């Protein structure tokens, strides 16, 4: 019984090692943005502050890393790609504002006209239903 448990643990470690090789850190894009207001990302409330947006090479996953080291994962909606009118020199983190609440909606990597939409949170959908049109707020970011 102990050998079986040890074998499963060894396989788990090997599996994690293989996964870490599949997505090397160099393939990620890290954008830093100073967000001057509290906001909601994937139903997580985050305070104003400086954040690193660590975007996977496949541009599907993103981890928001706060200055205190806390990590907040978000996922982009399939087919949620949006086009900018121009190629953006700086990266952009976009929010929709309903009343006094800001919701993360899109992220554009620097120099890329394609941005991806974050899954809308339940709170954002409720706010949109109650308040109608949102104000769009863009915050520039820089490659870190």
Secondary structure, DSSP 8 states (H G I E B T S, - for coil): -HHHHHHHHHHHHHHHHHHHHHT-GGGSEEEEEEE-S-EEETTEEE-SEEEEEEE-TTSSEEEEEETTS-EEEEEEEEEEEEE-SS--SSEEEEEEEETTEEEEEEEE-TT-SEEEEE---HHHHHHHHHH-S-EEEEEEEEE-
